[in-house]
Amino acid sequence: MNPGVNPGVDPGVNPPPAGRRSPTARRRVPVLVAVALVVLAAVGVAAAFAPWLVPDATAQDLMTGIGGPAPGHPLGTDDLGRDVLKLLVAGARTAVPGALAVAAGSLLIGNLVGLVAGYFGGWVDTLAMRWADLMFSLPALLVAIVVAGVLGGGYGLAVAVLVVLFAPTDTRAVRGAVLEQRHRPYVEAALLKNLSSWRIMTRHIWPNVAPVTLAAAFVNFAYALVSLSSLSFLGLGVPAGSPDWGRTLADNRSQLLANPWAAIAPGLAIIATAAALNVVGDWLHERVDRRGRAR
């Protein structure tokens, strides 16, 4: 046997260099991220298919009344005899789409304003940044409460207000990335070809700065979920009687002794979903950022 060869190692296989992870290790999903993905998948399924999964979520049974976990009611019932688990599944139908709309709307506005501000600079950049500073100085949830209270509440109004208030997060992130890319050789080459500013921004610069907003989009999603649930908790979001996590928590907070799960379950759903969004957002951002540095 060749004394220079380790009998436990195949000489035809080159181990990865020290400090660099193997392709298998890079593809492996951390346990925490896997759990977060499962949570988001479950919430997504509930939001998409709630009308078919629990068509009778709001059905009342006053004869049953409030009670703890029992056969047929894993999380018990509320004071109207409604199944808490079914309300939890149906609540995703209102909790998730609004938060997703806020994240998507703020992402769209932030990318557009940030691109224009970072590319053109000057008074355009100054105006955009002063608007962002103004929005950052306002407490988003408090402003949403005031506007919803003055104008009569409403889920759509709350979503619109939060879109405007959350957009500066993406605006600043994109603007900073565009300033860093603005004088790169590929941009100067595009200018020499007399390409339009819009094409340079959207076809050349934006693909290189889009990953910057990935983590911000997930954070906005999580904050919007909590904010909209808070508005519903205060009675300024979804109408009374609607299956919503914040509304369900508000309706059952006084029933902790009779059935704690009626209030604990929607609270845990809000916390778990928001935490899962942050974990997955950070993981995706790290992967995109690492891939960009490896090129």
C-alpha positions in Angstrom: 0.0 0.0 0.0 1.3 3.5 -0.9 2.3 5.0 2.4 1.6 8.5 1.2 -2.1 7.8 0.7 -4.7 7.9 3.4 -6.5 4.6 3.2 -9.8 6.3 4.2 -9.7 8.9 1.5 -10.2 8.4 -2.2 -7.2 9.9 -4.0 -9.3 10.8 -7.0 -11.4 13.1 -5.0 -10.1 16.6 -4.3 -11.3 17.9 -0.9 -12.6 21.5 -0.9 -10.0 24.1 0.0 -9.7 25.1 3.7 -12.2 27.8 4.6 -14.6 27.0 1.7 -17.7 25.0 2.2 -18.5 22.1 -0.2 -21.4 22.5 -2.6 -23.5 20.1 -0.5 -22.9 22.2 2.6 -23.9 25.3 0.8 -27.1 23.8 -0.4 -28.0 22.5 3.1 -30.8 24.6 4.7 -30.2 25.4 8.4 -32.7 23.8 10.8 -34.1 27.1 12.0 -34.7 28.3 8.4 -36.3 25.0 7.6 -38.7 25.4 10.5 -39.4 29.0 9.4 -40.1 27.8 5.9 -42.6 25.2 7.2 -44.4 27.9 9.2 -44.6 30.2 6.2 -45.8 27.3 4.0 -48.5 26.4 6.5 -49.6 30.0 6.8 -49.6 30.4 3.0 -51.7 27.3 2.5 -54.2 28.6 5.1 -54.4 32.0 3.5 -54.9 30.6 0.0 -57.3 27.8 0.8 -59.1 28.8 3.9 -62.6 29.0 2.3 -62.2 25.3 1.3 -60.4 24.1 4.4 -62.7 25.7 6.9 -65.9 26.8 5.1 -67.8 27.0 8.4 -65.2 28.9 10.4 -67.6 31.6 11.6 -70.5 29.2 12.4 -71.8 29.9 15.9 -73.0 27.3 18.4 -74.4 29.2 21.4 -75.4 25.9 23.1 -71.8 24.9 23.2 -70.4 28.3 24.3 -66.9 28.7 25.4 -64.8 25.7 26.4 -61.3 24.4 26.4 -59.8 21.8 24.1 -62.1 18.8 23.5 -62.7 16.1 20.9 -63.6 17.9 17.7 -62.2 21.2 19.0 -58.5 20.9 19.5 -58.1 24.5 20.7 -61.5 24.7 22.2 -64.3 27.2 21.4 -64.9 30.9 22.0 -67.9 32.5 23.8 -70.0 32.2 20.6 -69.2 28.5 20.3 -66.9 29.0 17.2 -64.0 26.6 16.8 -60.8 28.4 17.7 -58.6 26.3 15.3 -61.0 27.1 12.4 -60.9 30.8 13.2 -57.1 30.6 13.3 -56.9 29.0 9.8 -59.5 31.4 8.4 -57.8 34.4 10.0 -54.8 33.9 7.7 -57.1 34.9 4.9 -57.2 38.5 6.1 -53.9 38.7 8.0 -51.5 37.7 5.1 -52.9 39.4 1.9 -52.9 42.8 3.5 -49.4 42.5 4.8 -48.2 41.1 1.5 -49.8 44.1 -0.3 -48.0 46.5 2.0 -44.7 44.8 1.4 -45.2 44.7 -2.4 -46.4 48.3 -2.6 -43.6 49.7 -0.5 -41.1 47.6 -2.5 -42.5 49.0 -5.8 -42.5 52.6 -4.6 -39.1 52.3 -2.9 -37.4 50.7 -5.9 -38.8 53.4 -8.3 -38.0 56.4 -6.1 -34.6 55.0 -5.0 -33.5 54.3 -8.5 -34.5 57.8 -9.7 -32.9 59.5 -6.7 -29.7 57.6 -6.8 -29.2 57.8 -10.6 -30.0 61.5 -11.2 -28.9 62.9 -7.9 -29.2 66.7 -7.4 -32.5 68.2 -6.4 -34.3 64.9 -7.2 -32.2 63.0 -4.7 -32.6 65.8 -2.1 -36.4 65.9 -2.5 -36.6 62.1 -2.2 -34.4 61.9 0.9 -36.3 64.7 2.6 -39.6 62.8 2.0 -38.0 59.6 3.4 -36.8 61.5 6.4 -40.3 62.8 7.0 -41.8 59.3 6.8 -39.1 57.9 9.1 -39.9 60.6 11.7 -43.5 59.5 11.9 -44.6 56.5 14.1 -46.2 54.3 11.4 -48.7 52.5 13.7 -49.7 55.7 15.5 -50.3 57.5 12.1 -52.3 54.6 10.8 -54.4 54.6 14.0 -55.1 58.4 13.7 -55.9 58.2 9.9 -58.1 55.1 10.3 -59.9 56.7 13.3 -60.5 60.1 11.6 -61.6 58.6 8.3 -63.7 55.8 9.7 -61.2 52.9 9.7 -61.2 50.2 7.0 -58.8 47.5 6.1 -58.0 49.0 2.7 -57.3 52.4 4.1 -54.9 50.9 6.7 -53.0 49.0 4.0 -52.7 52.2 1.9 -51.3 54.2 4.8 -48.8 51.6 5.7 -47.6 51.3 2.1 -46.7 55.1 2.1 -45.1 54.9 5.6 -43.0 51.7 4.9 -41.7 52.7 1.4 -38.8 54.9 2.7 -37.1 51.7 4.0 -36.7 50.4 0.5 -36.1 53.9 -0.9 -33.0 54.4 1.2 -31.6 50.9 0.6 -32.0 51.2 -3.2 -30.8 54.7 -3.4 -27.6 53.8 -1.5 -26.9 50.8 -3.7 -27.5 52.8 -6.9 -25.0 55.5 -5.8 -22.5 52.7 -5.4 -23.3 51.3 -8.9 -23.7 54.6 -10.6 -20.1 55.1 -11.7 -19.3 51.4 -12.4 -17.7 50.7 -15.9 -20.8 48.9 -17.2 -22.9 52.0 -16.5 -20.4 54.2 -18.3 -20.4 51.8 -21.2 -24.2 52.0 -21.4 -24.0 55.8 -21.5 -21.4 55.7 -24.3 -24.0 53.6 -26.3 -26.5 56.5 -25.8 -29.0 54.2 -24.1 -31.9 56.0 -22.4 -31.7 56.7 -18.7 -34.8 54.6 -18.0 -33.2 51.6 -19.8 -29.9 52.0 -17.9 -31.8 52.1 -14.6 -34.1 49.2 -15.2 -32.1 46.9 -17.4 -28.6 47.4 -16.1 -28.5 49.0 -12.6 -31.7 47.6 -11.0 -30.8 43.8 -11.4 -27.6 44.5 -9.5 -29.3 46.4 -6.6 -32.5 44.4 -6.3 -31.0 41.9 -3.8 -30.5 44.8 -1.4 -34.2 45.2 -0.9 -34.9 41.5 -0.3 -34.4 41.5 3.4 -36.2 44.9 3.7 -39.2 43.4 1.9 -39.4 40.5 4.4 -39.0 42.9 7.3 -41.8 45.1 5.9 -44.0 42.1 5.5 -43.5 41.1 9.2 -44.0 44.7 10.5 -47.1 45.1 8.3 -48.5 41.8 9.6 -48.1 43.0 13.2 -49.4 46.5 12.4 -52.5 45.3 10.7 -53.2 42.8 13.4 -52.8 45.6 15.9 -55.3 47.8 14.1 -57.8 44.9 14.0 -57.2 44.4 17.7 -58.1 48.0 18.3 -61.2 47.7 16.1 -59.8 49.8 13.2 -59.0 47.0 10.8 -61.4 44.3 9.6 -65.1 44.5 10.5 -66.4 43.0 13.7 -67.0 39.3 13.5 -64.5 38.7 10.7 -62.0 35.9 11.2 -58.7 37.8 11.8 -55.9 37.1 14.2 -55.9 40.5 15.7 -59.7 40.6 16.0 -59.8 37.1 17.4 -57.2 38.0 20.0 -59.2 41.1 21.0 -62.5 39.3 21.2 -61.1 36.6 23.5 -58.7 38.4 25.7 -61.2 38.5 28.5 -61.8 34.7 28.3 -58.3 33.6 29.4 -59.7 31.7 32.4 -62.4 29.9 30.5 -60.2 29.0 27.4 -56.7 30.5 27.3 -56.1 29.1 23.8 -58.8 31.3 22.4 -56.5 34.3 22.9 -53.0 32.6 23.0 -53.4 30.8 19.6 -53.9 34.0 17.5 -51.1 35.7 19.4 -48.7 32.9 18.8 -49.7 32.8 15.1 -48.8 36.5 14.7 -45.5 36.1 16.5 -44.5 32.8 14.7 -45.3 34.2 11.3 -43.4 37.5 11.9 -40.4 35.7 13.3 -40.4 33.2 10.4 -40.5 36.1 7.9 -37.4 37.7 9.5 -35.5 34.4 9.6 -36.2 33.5 6.0 -35.5 37.1 4.9 -32.1 37.2 6.6 -31.2 33.8 5.2 -32.1 34.7 1.6 -30.2 38.0 1.8 -27.1 36.2 3.0 -27.3 33.7 0.2 -27.8 36.3 -2.5 -25.1 38.5 -1.0 -22.6 35.6 -0.8 -23.4 34.6 -4.4 -22.8 38.1 -5.5 -19.4 38.2 -3.8 -18.4 34.9 -5.3 -18.8 36.1 -8.9 
